Amino acid sequence: MSLKEFIEKRVKLFFILSVMILIAQAIIGTIAAPGKSLHIRYIDLLSPLYMAGLCILPTVVTYSRKKLTAKQMLVRHAIQLVLIEGVMMLIAFTSDAIDSSRPAVLLLIGGAVLLIYVLAVLFLWLGQVSESKKMTAQLHQLQQNAERNETD
Amino acid sequence: MTKIERGEPERVEIFCHALSDEVREIVAFVKSRRGQLTGTLDDRQYEVPVTDIFYIESVDNKVFLYTKDKVYETKQKIYEFESMLQEKYFLRVSKSMLLNLMKVEAIKPALNGRFSAVLRSGEQVIITRKYVPALKRALKGDFGA
Protein backbone atom coordinates (compact mmCIF):
# COMPACT_ATOMS: atom_id res chain seq x y z
CA MET A 1 0.00 0.00 0.00
CA SER A 2 1.40 3.41 -0.92
CA LEU A 3 1.51 6.25 1.64
CA LYS A 4 -1.18 8.15 -0.31
CA GLU A 5 -3.56 5.18 -0.23
CA PHE A 6 -2.81 4.67 3.46
CA ILE A 7 -3.65 8.31 4.26
CA GLU A 8 -6.86 8.19 2.17
CA LYS A 9 -7.95 5.12 4.12
CA ARG A 10 -7.10 6.83 7.45
CA VAL A 11 -9.22 9.89 6.54
CA LYS A 12 -12.19 7.61 5.78
CA LEU A 13 -11.61 5.81 9.09
CA PHE A 14 -11.37 9.15 10.94
CA PHE A 15 -14.89 10.15 9.91
CA ILE A 16 -16.33 6.70 10.69
CA LEU A 17 -14.68 6.82 14.14
CA SER A 18 -15.87 10.39 14.86
CA VAL A 19 -19.50 9.39 14.31
CA MET A 20 -19.17 6.17 16.28
CA ILE A 21 -17.38 7.84 19.22
CA LEU A 22 -20.19 10.42 19.40
CA ILE A 23 -22.77 7.58 19.50
CA ALA A 24 -20.68 5.69 22.09
CA GLN A 25 -20.44 8.81 24.30
CA ALA A 26 -24.22 9.15 24.26
CA ILE A 27 -24.78 5.46 25.05
CA ILE A 28 -22.10 5.27 27.80
CA GLY A 29 -23.41 8.51 29.34
CA THR A 30 -26.98 7.21 29.31
CA ILE A 31 -25.90 3.95 30.98
CA ALA A 32 -23.39 5.41 33.49
CA ALA A 33 -25.33 8.55 34.44
CA PRO A 34 -28.97 8.22 33.38
CA GLY A 35 -31.01 11.37 33.57
CA LYS A 36 -27.96 13.57 34.19
CA SER A 37 -27.83 16.65 31.97
CA LEU A 38 -24.58 17.78 30.39
CA HIS A 39 -23.14 21.25 30.94
CA ILE A 40 -20.38 21.52 28.39
CA ARG A 41 -18.50 24.24 26.54
CA TYR A 42 -18.92 24.53 22.77
CA ILE A 43 -15.32 23.40 22.34
CA ASP A 44 -16.25 20.10 24.05
CA LEU A 45 -18.50 19.30 21.08
CA LEU A 46 -15.29 18.63 19.18
CA SER A 47 -14.23 15.87 21.58
CA PRO A 48 -15.30 12.99 19.23
CA LEU A 49 -13.08 14.53 16.55
CA TYR A 50 -9.94 14.79 18.66
CA MET A 51 -10.57 11.34 20.18
CA ALA A 52 -10.91 9.90 16.65
CA GLY A 53 -7.72 11.74 15.67
CA LEU A 54 -5.85 10.27 18.63
CA CYS A 55 -7.21 6.78 17.83
CA ILE A 56 -6.00 7.11 14.23
CA LEU A 57 -2.38 7.67 15.34
CA PRO A 58 -1.77 4.04 16.48
CA THR A 59 -3.05 2.77 13.11
CA VAL A 60 0.37 3.70 11.73
CA VAL A 61 1.53 0.25 12.92
CA THR A 62 -0.46 -1.32 10.08
CA TYR A 63 1.39 0.68 7.41
CA SER A 64 3.90 -1.23 5.33
CA ARG A 65 5.31 -0.67 1.85
CA LYS A 66 5.85 -4.41 1.56
CA LYS A 67 3.02 -6.89 1.13
CA LEU A 68 2.07 -8.27 4.52
CA THR A 69 0.86 -11.82 5.02
CA ALA A 70 -2.54 -12.40 6.63
CA LYS A 71 -0.80 -13.47 9.87
CA GLN A 72 1.45 -10.37 9.96
CA MET A 73 -1.59 -8.18 9.34
CA LEU A 74 -3.59 -9.81 12.15
CA VAL A 75 -0.68 -9.30 14.60
CA ARG A 76 -0.42 -5.62 13.59
CA HIS A 77 -4.18 -5.16 14.00
CA ALA A 78 -4.00 -6.69 17.49
CA ILE A 79 -1.14 -4.29 18.45
CA GLN A 80 -3.17 -1.42 16.99
CA LEU A 81 -6.24 -2.35 19.09
CA VAL A 82 -4.13 -2.51 22.29
CA LEU A 83 -2.63 0.92 21.49
CA ILE A 84 -6.08 2.43 20.83
CA GLU A 85 -7.36 1.00 24.13
CA GLY A 86 -4.30 2.58 25.78
CA VAL A 87 -5.00 5.98 24.19
CA MET A 88 -8.64 5.92 25.30
CA MET A 89 -7.71 4.90 28.86
CA LEU A 90 -5.19 7.76 28.95
CA ILE A 91 -7.96 10.17 27.86
CA ALA A 92 -10.29 8.69 30.51
CA PHE A 93 -7.73 9.12 33.30
CA THR A 94 -6.74 12.65 32.31
CA SER A 95 -10.22 14.03 31.50
CA ASP A 96 -12.30 15.80 34.16
CA ALA A 97 -15.51 14.87 32.40
CA ILE A 98 -14.92 11.11 32.84
CA ASP A 99 -15.26 9.50 36.27
CA SER A 100 -12.27 7.15 35.98
CA SER A 101 -12.55 6.11 39.63
CA ARG A 102 -15.52 3.88 38.71
CA PRO A 103 -14.33 0.54 37.25
CA ALA A 104 -17.68 0.17 35.45
CA VAL A 105 -17.01 3.36 33.47
CA LEU A 106 -13.54 2.12 32.45
CA LEU A 107 -15.03 -1.24 31.49
CA LEU A 108 -17.69 0.51 29.38
CA ILE A 109 -15.04 2.62 27.64
CA GLY A 110 -12.88 -0.47 26.98
CA GLY A 111 -15.89 -2.37 25.63
CA ALA A 112 -16.99 0.60 23.51
CA VAL A 113 -13.49 0.89 21.99
CA LEU A 114 -13.55 -2.80 21.09
CA LEU A 115 -17.06 -2.53 19.63
CA ILE A 116 -16.20 0.61 17.63
CA TYR A 117 -13.02 -1.03 16.36
CA VAL A 118 -14.92 -4.12 15.16
CA LEU A 119 -17.66 -1.95 13.59
CA ALA A 120 -15.10 0.30 11.84
CA VAL A 121 -13.32 -2.74 10.38
CA LEU A 122 -16.73 -4.14 9.39
CA PHE A 123 -17.79 -0.89 7.67
CA LEU A 124 -14.52 -0.67 5.73
CA TRP A 125 -14.90 -4.35 4.74
CA LEU A 126 -18.52 -3.78 3.63
CA GLY A 127 -17.32 -0.83 1.52
CA GLN A 128 -14.83 -3.13 -0.17
CA VAL A 129 -17.50 -5.83 -0.68
CA SER A 130 -19.76 -3.32 -2.41
CA GLU A 131 -16.83 -2.05 -4.53
CA SER A 132 -15.97 -5.61 -5.60
CA LYS A 133 -19.61 -6.37 -6.48
CA LYS A 134 -19.67 -3.28 -8.71
CA MET A 135 -16.40 -4.35 -10.36
CA THR A 136 -17.73 -7.90 -10.91
CA ALA A 137 -20.84 -6.49 -12.63
CA GLN A 138 -18.63 -4.30 -14.87
CA LEU A 139 -16.40 -7.30 -15.60
CA HIS A 140 -19.35 -9.42 -16.74
CA GLN A 141 -20.48 -6.54 -18.97
CA LEU A 142 -16.97 -6.28 -20.46
CA GLN A 143 -16.88 -10.05 -21.09
CA GLN A 144 -20.29 -9.93 -22.81
CA ASN A 145 -19.20 -7.02 -25.01
CA ALA A 146 -15.95 -8.83 -25.92
CA GLU A 147 -17.87 -12.00 -26.85
CA ARG A 148 -20.32 -9.95 -28.91
CA ASN A 149 -17.42 -8.25 -30.73
CA GLU A 150 -15.86 -11.64 -31.50
CA THR A 151 -19.06 -13.04 -33.01
CA ASP A 152 -19.72 -9.89 -35.12
CA MET B 1 5.87 -6.05 -47.72
CA THR B 2 4.21 -7.61 -50.72
CA LYS B 3 0.53 -7.39 -51.48
CA ILE B 4 -0.90 -10.85 -52.28
CA GLU B 5 -4.10 -12.18 -53.81
CA ARG B 6 -7.11 -12.71 -51.53
CA GLY B 7 -6.98 -16.51 -51.89
CA GLU B 8 -3.32 -16.81 -50.83
CA PRO B 9 -2.49 -17.37 -47.16
CA GLU B 10 -0.86 -14.39 -45.40
CA ARG B 11 2.65 -15.04 -44.01
CA VAL B 12 5.55 -13.26 -42.33
CA GLU B 13 9.16 -14.20 -43.10
CA ILE B 14 12.10 -13.04 -41.00
CA PHE B 15 15.66 -13.10 -42.33
CA CYS B 16 18.17 -12.76 -39.51
CA HIS B 17 21.77 -13.58 -38.56
CA ALA B 18 20.89 -14.94 -35.15
CA LEU B 19 17.78 -15.71 -33.12
CA SER B 20 18.24 -12.75 -30.78
CA ASP B 21 15.82 -11.56 -28.08
CA GLU B 22 14.55 -8.86 -30.46
CA VAL B 23 13.74 -11.44 -33.10
CA ARG B 24 12.02 -13.65 -30.54
CA GLU B 25 10.00 -10.62 -29.47
CA ILE B 26 8.87 -10.02 -33.07
CA VAL B 27 7.96 -13.70 -33.47
CA ALA B 28 6.00 -13.64 -30.20
CA PHE B 29 4.19 -10.49 -31.31
CA VAL B 30 3.20 -12.01 -34.65
CA LYS B 31 2.02 -15.18 -32.92
CA SER B 32 0.07 -13.23 -30.34
CA ARG B 33 -1.68 -11.33 -33.17
CA ARG B 34 -2.61 -14.76 -34.54
CA GLY B 35 -3.85 -15.60 -31.06
CA GLN B 36 -1.05 -17.94 -30.00
CA LEU B 37 1.96 -17.89 -27.71
CA THR B 38 4.87 -20.32 -27.63
CA GLY B 39 5.34 -22.22 -24.38
CA THR B 40 7.58 -25.07 -23.28
CA LEU B 41 6.34 -28.04 -21.29
CA ASP B 42 8.44 -31.15 -20.57
CA ASP B 43 11.10 -29.98 -23.08
CA ARG B 44 8.53 -29.75 -25.88
CA GLN B 45 7.32 -26.56 -27.48
CA TYR B 46 3.62 -25.88 -27.84
CA GLU B 47 1.56 -23.16 -29.48
CA VAL B 48 -0.80 -22.09 -26.70
CA PRO B 49 -3.97 -20.25 -27.74
CA VAL B 50 -4.13 -16.90 -25.93
CA THR B 51 -7.79 -17.54 -25.14
CA ASP B 52 -6.76 -20.64 -23.12
CA ILE B 53 -4.38 -18.68 -20.89
CA PHE B 54 -5.74 -17.71 -17.47
CA TYR B 55 -2.73 -15.67 -16.39
CA ILE B 56 0.96 -15.09 -17.04
CA GLU B 57 3.25 -15.00 -14.04
CA SER B 58 6.90 -14.29 -13.45
CA VAL B 59 8.51 -16.48 -10.76
CA ASP B 60 12.25 -16.25 -9.99
CA ASN B 61 13.02 -14.57 -13.32
CA LYS B 62 11.13 -17.22 -15.28
CA VAL B 63 7.82 -16.51 -16.97
CA PHE B 64 4.99 -19.05 -17.03
CA LEU B 65 1.72 -19.27 -18.95
CA TYR B 66 -1.06 -20.80 -16.87
CA THR B 67 -3.95 -22.55 -18.62
CA LYS B 68 -6.75 -24.46 -16.87
CA ASP B 69 -4.59 -27.49 -16.12
CA LYS B 70 -1.14 -26.86 -17.63
CA VAL B 71 1.76 -24.52 -16.96
CA TYR B 72 4.07 -23.59 -19.85
CA GLU B 73 7.37 -21.76 -19.54
CA THR B 74 8.07 -18.97 -22.00
CA LYS B 75 11.17 -17.00 -22.97
CA GLN B 76 9.29 -13.69 -23.17
CA LYS B 77 9.29 -11.14 -20.36
CA ILE B 78 6.14 -10.02 -18.56
CA TYR B 79 6.49 -6.40 -19.77
CA GLU B 80 6.68 -7.60 -23.38
CA PHE B 81 3.37 -9.41 -23.00
CA GLU B 82 1.77 -6.44 -21.26
CA SER B 83 1.42 -4.21 -24.30
CA MET B 84 1.21 -7.15 -26.72
CA LEU B 85 -1.84 -8.70 -25.05
CA GLN B 86 -3.66 -5.55 -24.00
CA GLU B 87 -6.28 -5.90 -26.70
CA LYS B 88 -6.78 -9.54 -25.69
CA TYR B 89 -7.99 -8.24 -22.31
CA PHE B 90 -4.82 -9.08 -20.37
CA LEU B 91 -4.10 -6.68 -17.54
CA ARG B 92 -1.30 -6.36 -15.00
CA VAL B 93 -2.70 -7.04 -11.55
CA SER B 94 0.55 -7.28 -9.59
CA LYS B 95 4.25 -6.71 -10.17
CA SER B 96 4.62 -10.27 -11.43
CA MET B 97 1.26 -11.12 -12.99
CA LEU B 98 -0.81 -10.43 -16.09
CA LEU B 99 -4.38 -11.58 -15.76
CA ASN B 100 -6.76 -12.55 -18.57
CA LEU B 101 -9.93 -10.69 -17.61
CA MET B 102 -11.97 -13.01 -19.83
CA LYS B 103 -11.13 -15.85 -17.44
CA VAL B 104 -12.25 -14.08 -14.28
CA GLU B 105 -15.48 -15.19 -12.69
CA ALA B 106 -15.68 -12.61 -9.90
CA ILE B 107 -13.73 -10.02 -7.94
CA LYS B 108 -13.73 -10.31 -4.16
CA PRO B 109 -12.22 -8.29 -1.32
CA ALA B 110 -9.04 -9.66 0.26
CA LEU B 111 -7.10 -8.68 3.36
CA ASN B 112 -5.10 -5.47 3.64
CA GLY B 113 -7.10 -3.39 1.13
CA ARG B 114 -6.41 -5.76 -1.72
CA PHE B 115 -8.82 -7.60 -4.00
CA SER B 116 -8.71 -11.14 -5.29
CA ALA B 117 -9.88 -12.43 -8.65
CA VAL B 118 -11.74 -15.74 -8.67
CA LEU B 119 -10.88 -17.48 -11.92
CA ARG B 120 -13.13 -19.78 -13.91
CA SER B 121 -10.83 -22.64 -12.84
CA GLY B 122 -11.70 -21.90 -9.20
CA GLU B 123 -8.21 -20.55 -8.47
CA GLN B 124 -7.87 -17.17 -6.76
CA VAL B 125 -5.17 -14.61 -7.55
CA ILE B 126 -4.38 -11.40 -5.70
CA ILE B 127 -4.91 -7.97 -7.30
CA THR B 128 -2.61 -5.57 -5.49
CA ARG B 129 -3.89 -2.14 -4.44
CA LYS B 130 -1.51 -0.36 -6.84
CA TYR B 131 -3.16 -1.94 -9.90
CA VAL B 132 -6.80 -1.49 -8.77
CA PRO B 133 -7.22 1.96 -10.46
CA ALA B 134 -5.98 0.49 -13.78
CA LEU B 135 -8.36 -2.45 -13.33
CA LYS B 136 -11.28 -0.09 -12.72
CA ARG B 137 -10.40 1.83 -15.90
CA ALA B 138 -10.07 -1.43 -17.85
CA LEU B 139 -13.47 -2.61 -16.65
CA LYS B 140 -14.89 0.56 -18.21
CA GLY B 141 -13.15 -0.41 -21.45
CA ASP B 142 -10.07 1.83 -21.06
CA PHE B 143 -7.00 -0.41 -21.35
CA GLY B 144 -4.57 2.49 -21.78
CA ALA B 145 -1.60 2.99 -19.41
Boltz contact constraints between the chains, C-beta under 6 A:
constraints:
  - contact:
      token1: [A, 1]
      token2: [B, 113]
      max_distance: 6.0
  - contact:
      token1: [A, 1]
      token2: [B, 129]
      max_distance: 6.0
  - contact:
      token1: [A, 5]
      token2: [B, 129]
      max_distance: 6.0
  - contact:
      token1: [A, 68]
      token2: [B, 112]
      max_distance: 6.0
  - contact:
      token1: [A, 70]
      token2: [B, 111]
      max_distance: 6.0
  - contact:
      token1: [A, 73]
      token2: [B, 111]
      max_distance: 6.0
  - contact:
      token1: [A, 73]
      token2: [B, 112]
      max_distance: 6.0
  - contact:
      token1: [A, 128]
      token2: [B, 109]
      max_distance: 6.0
  - contact:
      token1: [A, 129]
      token2: [B, 109]
      max_distance: 6.0
  - contact:
      token1: [A, 132]
      token2: [B, 107]
      max_distance: 6.0
  - contact:
      token1: [A, 132]
      token2: [B, 108]
      max_distance: 6.0
  - contact:
      token1: [A, 132]
      token2: [B, 109]
      max_distance: 6.0
  - contact:
      token1: [A, 132]
      token2: [B, 115]
      max_distance: 6.0
  - contact:
      token1: [A, 135]
      token2: [B, 107]
      max_distance: 6.0
  - contact:
      token1: [A, 135]
      token2: [B, 139]
      max_distance: 6.0
  - contact:
      token1: [A, 136]
      token2: [B, 106]
      max_distance: 6.0
  - contact:
      token1: [A, 136]
      token2: [B, 107]
      max_distance: 6.0
  - contact:
      token1: [A, 138]
      token2: [B, 139]
      max_distance: 6.0
  - contact:
      token1: [A, 139]
      token2: [B, 104]
      max_distance: 6.0
  - contact:
      token1: [A, 139]
      token2: [B, 139]
      max_distance: 6.0
  - contact:
      token1: [A, 142]
      token2: [B, 139]
      max_distance: 6.0
  - contact:
      token1: [A, 143]
      token2: [B, 102]
      max_distance: 6.0
